[in-house]
Amino acid sequence: MVGNSYGTLFKITTFGESHGEALGGIIEGCPPGIELNFEAIQTEMQRRKPGQSSIVTQRKEDDEVQFLSGIFEGKTTGTPIGFIIPNTNQKSDDYSHIKDTYRPSHADYVYEKKYGIRDYRGGGRSSARETACRVVGGAIAKQVINTISINAFVSSVGEIFIDKPYQELDFSQIESNPVRCPDVATAEKMEQYIKEIKKQGDTVGGTITCVIQNVPIGLGEPVFDKLHAELGKAMLSINAVKGFEFGSGFCGARMKGSEHNDLYNEDGTTKTNLSGGIQGGISNGMDIYFRVAFKPVATLIQKQDVLTNQNTIVEQQGKGRHDPCVVPRAVPIVEAMAALVLADFYLLNKVHNNF
């Protein structure tokens, strides 16, 4: 299997399955001499881990990171950083009923057809549990680019949306509720709706908005390696993501150029920011903001028709511990992938500037 690595200079490779002994990764290209804040890394893991509230999966994992290499006396050495995250609460028997069937909208069928074999325990490598490794990499990337601020939050669940621009939101409120929505009144509606959906044995999707501030001018490469193209690739690589838009996004397609152009101020900033902080694939110093759409979780605690490996259709009910809405737990994952992209371009920019 290929496709387990992301990045050029700041590069992460992940390994492991949902119900294996451990997940893990190797981070290459991290500059030496960075004094790591391990508490901050573990805090990011706590934000993503299962079992943290009544509206997410009740699988209990501590998700404590064990670093194996690349760090000496609390500082990065410039060599590959190896780490593992032990799996401690697997219930593989929860998945024995799908050994010979393919769940709708899961990767079961395509994995088996592609590789001739699949780990049916929680989806194996296709499980969103793999994203725990990304959060470790992103937490370290944030410390490489510590002057850049990255804040993601839940901006919609189903048909419930925040009706304020991000400039009017208090990002310090993101962690004040289990939905991770900075608008408290909207968060309460979202939480109640998720609980109702859970009682029905159903699931619901939503969107996450990410705002990146204090970005220096010049990150991103023209043509194929545009900053927004890499952000899009990074976000679309996250499990359950179905869409990505930055700046004006699809709304910009309905506007005239006279409405959409960001006119300059004398200091090089712009009066508006419909470009989303990126022009020509390169950061322009304004806020970068984008939105990521997540589908409803595919496993329902309801009966559905499924395909068997004998090419028959049977009725089956989902079992196990699953999120009724994955969006709240995906917030730190979005931030982590954004940090990985920016750290990579930050280091690339330093190489260019030294030429």
FIBA-368531 format. One record per residue (C-alpha): residue in one letter; chain; x negated, y, z negated. Coordinates in steps of 0.2 Angstrom, whole numbers, plus 5000, padded with zeros to 4 digits. Example, Ala and Ser with C-alpha at 12.3 -4.5 7.8 and 13.67 -1.06 7.14 Angstrom:
<atoms>
+--------+--------+------+------+------+
| residu | chaine |   px |   py |   pz |
+--------+--------+------+------+------+
|      A |      A | 4938 | 4978 | 4961 |
|      S |      A | 4932 | 4995 | 4964 |
+--------+--------+------+------+------+
</atoms>
This chain:
<atoms>
+--------+--------+------+------+------+
| residu | chaine |   px |   py |   pz |
+--------+--------+------+------+------+
|      M |      A | 5000 | 5000 | 5000 |
|      V |      A | 4993 | 5017 | 5005 |
|      G |      A | 5000 | 5034 | 5000 |
|      N |      A | 4996 | 5034 | 4982 |
|      S |      A | 4985 | 5049 | 4982 |
|      Y |      A | 4988 | 5068 | 4983 |
|      G |      A | 4977 | 5083 | 4986 |
|      T |      A | 4960 | 5087 | 4995 |
|      L |      A | 4948 | 5094 | 4982 |
|      F |      A | 4959 | 5092 | 4966 |
|      K |      A | 4965 | 5075 | 4970 |
|      I |      A | 4976 | 5063 | 4959 |
|      T |      A | 4978 | 5044 | 4963 |
|      T |      A | 4991 | 5035 | 4953 |
|      F |      A | 4994 | 5016 | 4949 |
|      G |      A | 5007 | 5005 | 4940 |
|      E |      A | 5025 | 5000 | 4939 |
|      S |      A | 5040 | 5003 | 4929 |
|      H |      A | 5039 | 4987 | 4919 |
|      G |      A | 5020 | 4983 | 4921 |
|      E |      A | 5008 | 4984 | 4906 |
|      A |      A | 5004 | 5002 | 4910 |
|      L |      A | 5004 | 5017 | 4922 |
|      G |      A | 4988 | 5027 | 4925 |
|      G |      A | 4979 | 5038 | 4937 |
|      I |      A | 4962 | 5045 | 4942 |
|      I |      A | 4960 | 5064 | 4944 |
|      E |      A | 4945 | 5069 | 4955 |
|      G |      A | 4938 | 5086 | 4958 |
|      C |      A | 4942 | 5094 | 4942 |
|      P |      A | 4929 | 5107 | 4938 |
|      P |      A | 4917 | 5103 | 4924 |
|      G |      A | 4917 | 5113 | 4907 |
|      I |      A | 4935 | 5115 | 4905 |
|      E |      A | 4940 | 5113 | 4887 |
|      L |      A | 4956 | 5103 | 4888 |
|      N |      A | 4971 | 5107 | 4877 |
|      F |      A | 4977 | 5089 | 4874 |
|      E |      A | 4992 | 5095 | 4864 |
|      A |      A | 4998 | 5104 | 4879 |
|      I |      A | 4996 | 5089 | 4889 |
|      Q |      A | 5006 | 5078 | 4877 |
|      T |      A | 5019 | 5092 | 4876 |
|      E |      A | 5022 | 5090 | 4895 |
|      M |      A | 5023 | 5071 | 4893 |
|      Q |      A | 5036 | 5074 | 4879 |
|      R |      A | 5046 | 5085 | 4891 |
|      R |      A | 5047 | 5071 | 4904 |
|      K |      A | 5048 | 5055 | 4893 |
|      P |      A | 5064 | 5045 | 4892 |
|      G |      A | 5075 | 5044 | 4877 |
|      Q |      A | 5074 | 5063 | 4872 |
|      S |      A | 5092 | 5067 | 4871 |
|      S |      A | 5110 | 5059 | 4873 |
|      I |      A | 5111 | 5065 | 4892 |
|      V |      A | 5096 | 5055 | 4898 |
|      T |      A | 5091 | 5036 | 4899 |
|      Q |      A | 5089 | 5029 | 4881 |
|      R |      A | 5073 | 5019 | 4886 |
|      K |      A | 5061 | 5023 | 4871 |
|      E |      A | 5043 | 5027 | 4877 |
|      D |      A | 5030 | 5037 | 4867 |
|      D |      A | 5021 | 5041 | 4884 |
|      E |      A | 5005 | 5044 | 4875 |
|      V |      A | 4991 | 5047 | 4887 |
|      Q |      A | 4974 | 5038 | 4884 |
|      F |      A | 4960 | 5046 | 4893 |
|      L |      A | 4946 | 5034 | 4898 |
|      S |      A | 4933 | 5044 | 4907 |
|      G |      A | 4928 | 5062 | 4914 |
|      I |      A | 4929 | 5070 | 4897 |
|      F |      A | 4916 | 5073 | 4884 |
|      E |      A | 4918 | 5082 | 4868 |
|      G |      A | 4934 | 5089 | 4873 |
|      K |      A | 4928 | 5096 | 4890 |
|      T |      A | 4929 | 5090 | 4908 |
|      T |      A | 4912 | 5083 | 4915 |
|      G |      A | 4916 | 5085 | 4933 |
|      T |      A | 4917 | 5067 | 4935 |
|      P |      A | 4933 | 5057 | 4939 |
|      I |      A | 4946 | 5058 | 4924 |
|      G |      A | 4954 | 5041 | 4922 |
|      F |      A | 4969 | 5038 | 4911 |
|      I |      A | 4982 | 5026 | 4907 |
|      I |      A | 5000 | 5027 | 4899 |
|      P |      A | 5005 | 5011 | 4891 |
|      N |      A | 5023 | 5004 | 4894 |
|      T |      A | 5029 | 4999 | 4877 |
|      N |      A | 5048 | 4997 | 4879 |
|      Q |      A | 5051 | 4987 | 4894 |
|      K |      A | 5067 | 4977 | 4895 |
|      S |      A | 5064 | 4967 | 4911 |
|      D |      A | 5079 | 4955 | 4908 |
|      D |      A | 5090 | 4970 | 4912 |
|      Y |      A | 5086 | 4968 | 4930 |
|      S |      A | 5087 | 4949 | 4932 |
|      H |      A | 5104 | 4951 | 4940 |
|      I |      A | 5097 | 4961 | 4955 |
|      K |      A | 5083 | 4948 | 4959 |
|      D |      A | 5092 | 4942 | 4974 |
|      T |      A | 5102 | 4958 | 4978 |
|      Y |      A | 5099 | 4975 | 4985 |
|      R |      A | 5106 | 4990 | 4976 |
|      P |      A | 5114 | 5004 | 4987 |
|      S |      A | 5103 | 5019 | 4990 |
|      H |      A | 5088 | 5011 | 4981 |
|      A |      A | 5072 | 5007 | 4989 |
|      D |      A | 5075 | 4988 | 4985 |
|      Y |      A | 5079 | 4983 | 5003 |
|      V |      A | 5066 | 4993 | 5012 |
|      Y |      A | 5052 | 4988 | 5000 |
|      E |      A | 5056 | 4969 | 5003 |
|      K |      A | 5057 | 4971 | 5022 |
|      K |      A | 5041 | 4981 | 5023 |
|      Y |      A | 5030 | 4971 | 5011 |
|      G |      A | 5039 | 4954 | 5010 |
|      I |      A | 5039 | 4955 | 4991 |
|      R |      A | 5046 | 4968 | 4978 |
|      D |      A | 5045 | 4970 | 4960 |
|      Y |      A | 5064 | 4971 | 4955 |
|      R |      A | 5061 | 4976 | 4937 |
|      G |      A | 5067 | 4994 | 4937 |
|      G |      A | 5061 | 4996 | 4955 |
|      G |      A | 5043 | 4993 | 4951 |
|      R |      A | 5032 | 5005 | 4960 |
|      S |      A | 5047 | 5014 | 4967 |
|      S |      A | 5053 | 5019 | 4950 |
|      A |      A | 5053 | 5037 | 4944 |
|      R |      A | 5043 | 5031 | 4929 |
|      E |      A | 5027 | 5033 | 4941 |
|      T |      A | 5030 | 5052 | 4939 |
|      A |      A | 5023 | 5051 | 4921 |
|      C |      A | 5006 | 5051 | 4930 |
|      R |      A | 5009 | 5066 | 4940 |
|      V |      A | 5014 | 5076 | 4924 |
|      V |      A | 4997 | 5071 | 4917 |
|      G |      A | 4988 | 5078 | 4932 |
|      G |      A | 4999 | 5093 | 4933 |
|      A |      A | 4996 | 5097 | 4914 |
|      I |      A | 4977 | 5097 | 4918 |
|      A |      A | 4979 | 5107 | 4934 |
|      K |      A | 4989 | 5120 | 4924 |
|      Q |      A | 4973 | 5122 | 4913 |
|      V |      A | 4962 | 5124 | 4929 |
|      I |      A | 4974 | 5138 | 4935 |
|      N |      A | 4978 | 5145 | 4918 |
|      T |      A | 4981 | 5163 | 4924 |
|      I |      A | 4995 | 5157 | 4935 |
|      S |      A | 5013 | 5155 | 4927 |
|      I |      A | 5024 | 5141 | 4932 |
|      N |      A | 5042 | 5140 | 4926 |
|      A |      A | 5055 | 5128 | 4932 |
|      F |      A | 5073 | 5126 | 4926 |
|      V |      A | 5089 | 5118 | 4930 |
|      S |      A | 5099 | 5130 | 4941 |
|      S |      A | 5114 | 5119 | 4945 |
|      V |      A | 5122 | 5102 | 4940 |
|      G |      A | 5136 | 5096 | 4952 |
|      E |      A | 5146 | 5112 | 4956 |
|      I |      A | 5140 | 5121 | 4940 |
|      F |      A | 5128 | 5135 | 4945 |
|      I |      A | 5118 | 5149 | 4936 |
|      D |      A | 5126 | 5165 | 4943 |
|      K |      A | 5111 | 5176 | 4939 |
|      P |      A | 5095 | 5179 | 4949 |
|      Y |      A | 5079 | 5172 | 4941 |
|      Q |      A | 5073 | 5190 | 4936 |
|      E |      A | 5087 | 5191 | 4924 |
|      L |      A | 5084 | 5175 | 4915 |
|      D |      A | 5073 | 5172 | 4899 |
|      F |      A | 5061 | 5158 | 4903 |
|      S |      A | 5058 | 5156 | 4884 |
|      Q |      A | 5076 | 5148 | 4883 |
|      I |      A | 5072 | 5134 | 4895 |
|      E |      A | 5068 | 5122 | 4881 |
|      S |      A | 5081 | 5128 | 4870 |
|      N |      A | 5094 | 5115 | 4876 |
|      P |      A | 5093 | 5097 | 4883 |
|      V |      A | 5098 | 5103 | 4901 |
|      R |      A | 5083 | 5114 | 4902 |
|      C |      A | 5094 | 5128 | 4909 |
|      P |      A | 5089 | 5146 | 4903 |
|      D |      A | 5107 | 5153 | 4903 |
|      V |      A | 5114 | 5146 | 4887 |
|      A |      A | 5132 | 5148 | 4892 |
|      T |      A | 5130 | 5139 | 4908 |
|      A |      A | 5119 | 5125 | 4900 |
|      E |      A | 5133 | 5121 | 4888 |
|      K |      A | 5145 | 5118 | 4903 |
|      M |      A | 5132 | 5108 | 4912 |
|      E |      A | 5129 | 5097 | 4896 |
|      Q |      A | 5147 | 5094 | 4894 |
|      Y |      A | 5149 | 5089 | 4912 |
|      I |      A | 5135 | 5077 | 4911 |
|      K |      A | 5142 | 5068 | 4896 |
|      E |      A | 5159 | 5067 | 4905 |
|      I |      A | 5150 | 5059 | 4920 |
|      K |      A | 5141 | 5047 | 4909 |
|      K |      A | 5157 | 5041 | 4901 |
|      Q |      A | 5164 | 5037 | 4918 |
|      G |      A | 5149 | 5026 | 4922 |
|      D |      A | 5144 | 5038 | 4936 |
|      T |      A | 5130 | 5050 | 4940 |
|      V |      A | 5128 | 5068 | 4946 |
|      G |      A | 5114 | 5078 | 4955 |
|      G |      A | 5109 | 5096 | 4954 |
|      T |      A | 5095 | 5108 | 4958 |
|      I |      A | 5079 | 5114 | 4950 |
|      T |      A | 5072 | 5132 | 4953 |
|      C |      A | 5054 | 5135 | 4951 |
|      V |      A | 5046 | 5152 | 4949 |
|      I |      A | 5027 | 5154 | 4950 |
|      Q |      A | 5020 | 5171 | 4945 |
|      N |      A | 5003 | 5179 | 4945 |
|      V |      A | 4997 | 5170 | 4960 |
|      P |      A | 4982 | 5178 | 4969 |
|      I |      A | 4983 | 5183 | 4987 |
|      G |      A | 4976 | 5171 | 4999 |
|      L |      A | 4981 | 5153 | 4993 |
|      G |      A | 4986 | 5142 | 5008 |
|      E |      A | 4979 | 5138 | 5025 |
|      P |      A | 4986 | 5143 | 5041 |
|      V |      A | 4994 | 5131 | 5054 |
|      F |      A | 4996 | 5114 | 5046 |
|      D |      A | 4991 | 5117 | 5028 |
|      K |      A | 5003 | 5131 | 5024 |
|      L |      A | 5006 | 5134 | 5006 |
|      H |      A | 5025 | 5132 | 5007 |
|      A |      A | 5022 | 5116 | 5018 |
|      E |      A | 5012 | 5108 | 5005 |
|      L |      A | 5024 | 5113 | 4991 |
|      G |      A | 5038 | 5106 | 5001 |
|      K |      A | 5028 | 5089 | 5004 |
|      A |      A | 5024 | 5089 | 4985 |
|      M |      A | 5042 | 5091 | 4980 |
|      L |      A | 5049 | 5079 | 4993 |
|      S |      A | 5038 | 5066 | 4986 |
|      I |      A | 5047 | 5066 | 4970 |
|      N |      A | 5060 | 5052 | 4967 |
|      A |      A | 5078 | 5057 | 4971 |
|      V |      A | 5073 | 5074 | 4980 |
|      K |      A | 5084 | 5077 | 4995 |
|      G |      A | 5080 | 5095 | 4999 |
|      F |      A | 5068 | 5110 | 4997 |
|      E |      A | 5069 | 5128 | 5001 |
|      F |      A | 5058 | 5143 | 4997 |
|      G |      A | 5062 | 5162 | 4997 |
|      S |      A | 5078 | 5165 | 5006 |
|      G |      A | 5079 | 5147 | 5012 |
|      F |      A | 5094 | 5143 | 5022 |
|      C |      A | 5103 | 5159 | 5018 |
|      G |      A | 5089 | 5168 | 5028 |
|      A |      A | 5096 | 5159 | 5044 |
|      R |      A | 5112 | 5169 | 5042 |
|      M |      A | 5103 | 5186 | 5041 |
|      K |      A | 5097 | 5199 | 5053 |
|      G |      A | 5079 | 5203 | 5054 |
|      S |      A | 5083 | 5221 | 5048 |
|      E |      A | 5090 | 5213 | 5033 |
|      H |      A | 5077 | 5200 | 5030 |
|      N |      A | 5061 | 5209 | 5032 |
|      D |      A | 5051 | 5213 | 5016 |
|      L |      A | 5045 | 5231 | 5018 |
|      Y |      A | 5029 | 5236 | 5010 |
|      N |      A | 5025 | 5248 | 4996 |
|      E |      A | 5009 | 5258 | 4997 |
|      D |      A | 5000 | 5246 | 4986 |
|      G |      A | 5003 | 5231 | 4997 |
|      T |      A | 5017 | 5224 | 4987 |
|      T |      A | 5034 | 5222 | 4995 |
|      K |      A | 5051 | 5231 | 4991 |
|      T |      A | 5060 | 5214 | 4992 |
|      N |      A | 5054 | 5196 | 4992 |
|      L |      A | 5064 | 5186 | 5004 |
|      S |      A | 5048 | 5178 | 5010 |
|      G |      A | 5046 | 5170 | 4993 |
|      G |      A | 5029 | 5175 | 4990 |
|      I |      A | 5022 | 5167 | 5005 |
|      Q |      A | 5019 | 5174 | 5022 |
|      G |      A | 5010 | 5165 | 5037 |
|      G |      A | 5008 | 5150 | 5025 |
|      I |      A | 4997 | 5161 | 5013 |
|      S |      A | 5002 | 5168 | 4996 |
|      N |      A | 5004 | 5187 | 4996 |
|      G |      A | 5004 | 5190 | 4977 |
|      M |      A | 5022 | 5192 | 4975 |
|      D |      A | 5032 | 5179 | 4965 |
|      I |      A | 5033 | 5162 | 4973 |
|      Y |      A | 5051 | 5154 | 4971 |
|      F |      A | 5059 | 5139 | 4978 |
|      R |      A | 5073 | 5127 | 4974 |
|      V |      A | 5073 | 5108 | 4974 |
|      A |      A | 5089 | 5097 | 4977 |
|      F |      A | 5091 | 5081 | 4968 |
|      K |      A | 5103 | 5067 | 4972 |
|      P |      A | 5114 | 5058 | 4960 |
|      V |      A | 5105 | 5043 | 4952 |
|      A |      A | 5109 | 5028 | 4962 |
|      T |      A | 5112 | 5016 | 4948 |
|      L |      A | 5130 | 5017 | 4942 |
|      I |      A | 5137 | 5008 | 4927 |
|      Q |      A | 5152 | 5004 | 4939 |
|      K |      A | 5156 | 4989 | 4951 |
|      Q |      A | 5149 | 4992 | 4968 |
|      D |      A | 5147 | 4982 | 4984 |
|      V |      A | 5129 | 4976 | 4986 |
|      L |      A | 5119 | 4966 | 4999 |
|      T |      A | 5112 | 4949 | 4995 |
|      N |      A | 5096 | 4942 | 5002 |
|      Q |      A | 5107 | 4930 | 5011 |
|      N |      A | 5115 | 4944 | 5020 |
|      T |      A | 5132 | 4943 | 5011 |
|      I |      A | 5141 | 4957 | 5002 |
|      V |      A | 5145 | 4954 | 4984 |
|      E |      A | 5152 | 4965 | 4970 |
|      Q |      A | 5140 | 4970 | 4956 |
|      Q |      A | 5139 | 4981 | 4941 |
|      G |      A | 5124 | 4991 | 4937 |
|      K |      A | 5115 | 4987 | 4920 |
|      G |      A | 5100 | 4994 | 4910 |
|      R |      A | 5096 | 5011 | 4904 |
|      H |      A | 5098 | 5025 | 4917 |
|      D |      A | 5100 | 5044 | 4918 |
|      P |      A | 5117 | 5050 | 4922 |
|      C |      A | 5108 | 5066 | 4929 |
|      V |      A | 5090 | 5065 | 4932 |
|      V |      A | 5088 | 5084 | 4934 |
|      P |      A | 5084 | 5089 | 4916 |
|      R |      A | 5069 | 5077 | 4915 |
|      A |      A | 5063 | 5082 | 4932 |
|      V |      A | 5059 | 5100 | 4927 |
|      P |      A | 5041 | 5096 | 4921 |
|      I |      A | 5038 | 5085 | 4936 |
|      V |      A | 5042 | 5099 | 4948 |
|      E |      A | 5031 | 5110 | 4938 |
|      A |      A | 5017 | 5097 | 4938 |
|      M |      A | 5018 | 5095 | 4957 |
|      A |      A | 5018 | 5114 | 4959 |
|      A |      A | 5002 | 5115 | 4948 |
|      L |      A | 4993 | 5101 | 4958 |
|      V |      A | 4996 | 5110 | 4975 |
|      L |      A | 4990 | 5127 | 4968 |
|      A |      A | 4975 | 5120 | 4959 |
|      D |      A | 4970 | 5112 | 4975 |
|      F |      A | 4972 | 5128 | 4985 |
|      Y |      A | 4963 | 5138 | 4972 |
|      L |      A | 4948 | 5127 | 4973 |
|      L |      A | 4949 | 5127 | 4992 |
|      N |      A | 4949 | 5146 | 4991 |
|      K |      A | 4934 | 5146 | 4980 |
|      V |      A | 4924 | 5136 | 4993 |
|      H |      A | 4929 | 5148 | 5007 |
|      N |      A | 4924 | 5163 | 4997 |
|      N |      A | 4907 | 5155 | 4994 |
|      F |      A | 4903 | 5154 | 5013 |
+--------+--------+------+------+------+
</atoms>
